[in-house]
Amino acid sequence: MRIWAREFKSNRMLRDTVVEDFSDETRTHKIFNALDEICHQFDLSKPIWLESCIADFKRTAKVRFYQDSFIDQIEFDYLEVQVIEEDY
């Protein structure tokens, strides 16, 4: 599985990263582990998965975390996390 994360501010991408996980973990564990790695690389607190975030991710394999998903103040508009390659 490959997951692409990007930070945006004023419709411009500030930075991005790709996290790969080809372990035997479940899809959910891979996503949570990737999000942990992304937050570590970007020096962010872990976002909260709101109901709207979960619904978006289930529907499109992409989610945007806005300020309301973070406990700390963020310096960007949103963090977008997208699955770009699935394991089958």
C-alpha positions in Angstrom: 0.0 0.0 0.0 1.2 3.5 -0.8 -0.3 6.6 0.8 0.3 10.1 -0.4 0.0 13.0 2.1 0.0 16.7 1.3 -0.3 19.9 3.2 -2.2 22.8 1.5 -2.5 26.5 2.2 -4.4 28.9 -0.1 -4.8 26.1 -2.7 -1.0 25.6 -2.9 0.8 22.5 -1.8 3.3 23.2 0.9 4.9 19.8 1.2 4.1 16.2 0.5 5.3 12.7 1.2 4.6 9.1 0.2 4.5 6.3 2.8 4.8 2.7 1.7 3.6 -0.3 3.7 3.8 -3.7 2.2 3.5 -5.6 5.4 0.9 -8.3 6.2 -1.1 -5.9 8.5 -4.8 -5.2 7.8 -5.7 -2.2 5.6 -6.9 -0.2 8.6 -3.6 -0.8 10.5 -1.6 0.2 7.4 -3.6 3.4 7.2 -3.1 4.3 10.9 0.6 3.4 10.7 1.0 5.5 7.6 -0.7 8.4 9.3 1.6 8.1 12.3 4.6 8.2 10.0 3.2 11.2 8.1 2.6 13.1 11.4 6.1 12.3 12.5 7.6 13.5 9.3 5.5 16.7 9.3 5.9 17.2 13.1 2.1 17.3 13.6 -0.2 16.0 16.3 -2.4 13.1 15.1 -5.7 14.2 13.7 -9.0 13.0 15.0 -11.1 10.9 12.6 -14.4 12.7 12.6 -17.5 11.0 11.2 -17.2 13.1 8.0 -13.6 12.1 7.6 -14.4 8.4 7.9 -17.3 8.6 5.4 -15.1 10.5 2.9 -12.3 8.0 3.2 -14.6 5.0 2.8 -16.1 6.5 -0.3 -13.0 7.8 -2.1 -9.9 6.5 -0.3 -9.0 10.1 0.3 -9.6 12.3 3.4 -8.9 16.0 4.3 -8.1 16.9 7.9 -9.0 20.5 8.6 -8.3 22.5 11.8 -11.3 20.9 13.6 -9.5 17.5 13.3 -6.4 18.7 15.1 -6.1 19.6 18.8 -3.1 21.9 18.1 -3.2 25.0 15.9 -2.0 24.2 12.4 -0.2 26.5 10.0 -1.9 25.2 6.8 -5.5 24.9 5.6 -5.8 21.1 5.5 -3.8 17.8 5.3 -4.9 15.5 2.5 -4.2 11.8 2.8 -4.9 9.6 -0.2 -4.4 5.9 -0.9 -2.6 5.8 -4.3 -1.8 2.0 -4.5 -3.7 -0.8 -2.8 -2.5 -4.3 -2.0 -4.7 -7.0 -3.4 
